[in-house]
C-alpha cells in the first residue's frame, strides 16, 4: 500500500513538472501606512510604525514570473535609527531560527505568500524583520520567512539614503526559489509586515526605530515602487503614503 502511494506521489510530481506553465504578466498593488506611536502631540516630531503591504497578481491565471528585485522609495522627512538597535546577520538567523539573535534586534513581524504552480498554488509564510549588520555603508533589514512548505529564507535588504524627493530607498534582491527540476521557480505573491511598533530599551532609555515630523492625521505623500521580474519585466507603481494618528487639524 505504502509503495503504491509513493509511486502515485512521484508520478503526480513528475506530471506537474512536465506540464508547461504559462507565465503571466504581473500586476502589483502597494499600500504604505505610517502610524504615530508617541502620545505627545505637542512636539515637532513623533515616533512611528510603518506597515508595508503589497500583492502581485497575474493577468491570465498562469504562473507569475518570479520577482528578482523590489525597490521601495520613501519620501523625505522620517529617519531610521538602525544604529541604536542590536543587529543579527542572516546566517545566524537561519541557523537559530531567529532565536539566537540579541533581544531588540527583531524590528517587526508579518506574513508573506508565494505561488509555485503547477505544483502548489499558494504557500503562506510567517515573517520576522531583523535589524541586520550594515552593508556598503547602508542599514540592513533581514526578512526572515518561515513557510508552510519548503526551506526557511533570510533575505538581507539594504536601506539606502535616497536622493531628490526620497529620504530612503529599500532595495530587496530576491534570489531564485527553486521547486522541482524542470518546473518554474516559486513567485512571491504577497507581503504584509509592520516595523517599528515597539521601542528598544537601552540604558533606561526607549529607542525608537522610526521618527518623523508630526503632521495632521490622514496626511499623505506620494511614493513609488519598482518591481523587476525574471524575463526582464520591470513595473513602476505609484501609491499614497498615509500618516495616521497625528493631531486633528482644522
N, C-alpha and C positions, 0 to 999 in steps of 0.2 A: 504493500500500500504506500509506504513512505517513498519507495523507489519510484513508483508511478507518479506520485505527487511531485517529486523532484524533477522528473523528466518533463512534466507538464509546465512547471515554472520556467525551466530552462528554455523550452520550446517557445513559451509566450514571450520571454525576453528577446530571444533571437528574432522572432517575427517583428516585435516592436522596433528592434534596432534596424531591421531590413526595410521597414516601411518608410518611404521618403516623406519628409515633413516640409510643409510649405512655410517658408519664413515670412512672417507678417511684418508690415510696416508699423513701427512703434508710435504710439500716441501717448503723450505724457500729461499728467495733471499734478500740479505742485501747490502746496499750501504751507505758509510760514506764519506762525502766531507767537508773538512775544508777550509775556505776562509779567507785570511788576510783582516782585515778591516782597519788596520792602514796604512797610506800613506807613512810614513817614512820607507825606505828600507835600511837605513844605520845602524840601531840599531841591536843588537844581538837578541832581542825578538820583537814580534809583537802581536797585538790583533786579535782575530779570531772569526768567527761564525762557527757553526757546523750544518750541515744538516744530519739528520738520516732518512733513508728510508728502509723499508722492506716490503715484501709481503709474505703471507703464502697461498699457493695454495694446491690443492688436486691432487691425482694421479688417482682417479676413477670417479670423478664427483659427489661424495656424500657430505654429511655434514662433515666438518672438525671437528676433535677433538679439543675442545676449549683449548687455551693456558692457562696455570696456572702460569707460571713464565718465564721471559725473562731476561737473563744476557748478558750485552754488555761489553766487556773488551777492554779498550782503551790503546794504547801504551804509554810508558813514554815520558815525555818532556813537555807537556802542563800542566797548572794548572788552577783551577777554583777559583772564588772569591765570593762564595755564602755569606760569612760573610759581604761583603761590600754592599749587596743589602737588601732592605726591604723584610720581609717574610709574608706569608699568609698561614694559616692552611687549610686543606682540607674541614673541616666542614663550615668554613666561606665562602670559595669559593662556595660551594654548596648552602648555604643559600642566598647568594647575587648574584649568577651567576657571581662571579668574580668581580662585580662592587664595592664591599665593601673592596677590598684589597688595600693596600697602593700603591701609584704611584711608579713605578720602580720594583715592585715585579713580574710583568709578564716578563718572560725571552724570550719568543718566541711564535710562532704560527704555525699551520699546519693543517693537516687533518688526519682522520683515517677511516677505514671501517670494517664492520663485516658482518657475514652471520648467518642467523637463519633458514636454510632450515629444513623442507619443508614449513615453514610459510612465510619467507621473504628471498629472495636470497641475497640481498645486502642492507645494511644500511650505509649511509655516516654520518660522524660527523665532526664538526669543533673542533679543539683542541687548547688550550692555555696552555703553560707551565709556572708554577709559582714557584718562589723560596720558598720552604716550610721551616718550622721550623726544625732545626737539630734534628735527632733522633738517639739514640745509638751512639753518637759521630760522626755521618756522616751527610754530607749535604743531603738535600732532594729536589727533584723536583716533584711537584704535576702536574700530567697530567689531565687536566680538559677537558672532552669531552661533547659536546652538540650534540646528534644525531638527525637525522631526525625523528626517531621513538623510543620511549622508554624514560626512565629517564636519567637525566644528571649523569655523573660519575666523581668523583675526586679521582684519584689513586696516592697515595704517592709512590715515588720510591727513594731508598737510593743510593746516590753517594758515594761509599766507596773507601778508598785508596787501591790500588792494590798491588800485590807483584810480584817478578820476573820481567818479561819484561813489566808488565802492570802498568800504572800510576793510572788509575781509573777503577772501576767496577760499572756499573749502574745496580742495582738489582730491577727489576719490578715484584712485585707479583700481579697477575691478579685474582680478585675474580670471582665467578660464575655469569654469566649474564643470569638470567632465562627468559624464554619466556612463554610458556603455560604449564599447568600441563601435564606431560607425554611426552612432546616434548623436544628435545635436547637443551642444553644451547647454546646461541649465541657464535660464534667463531670469534676472531679477524682475519682479512684477510689482513690488510694493515695499514701502518703508514708512514707519511711524515711530518717532522717538523724541523724547524731551530731555534737554540738557540744562543743567544749572538750577534745578529746582531746590536743591539742598546745599547749604554752605558747608565749608570745611572749617572746623575749629582748630586753631593753631596758636599756642601761647596765650590762650584766653581770648583770642580774637576770632570773629566769624569772618571767613574769607569767602567771597562770592566769585563764581566763575565769570559771570557777565554783569557789567554795569553799563548804564546808558542815561542820556538826558531824560528827565521826567517831562513827558508831553501829555496832551489831552487824551483821555480814554477814546479808543477807536481810531486814533491817527494811523494812517497807513502810508507806506512808501512803496515805490516800485523797485523790484529787483529781478534778476534773471538767472536761469539755469541753463546749462549746456549739457546735453546727453549725447554721448557717442556710442556707436554700436559696431559689432563685427560686420564687415562688408563695407565700411566707410560711411555709414549713415551718421549724420550729426544734426540734431534738432535743438533749437533755442526756444526756451519757454519764458514768457514774461508774466509775472504774478505780483499780487499785492503782499506786502509785509505789514501785518496788522499788529498794533500795540494795544493791549488790553490792560485794565486795572489802574490806569493813570487817573488824575483828577478830572472831575466833570467840569468842562469849560463852557462858558456861555455861548 
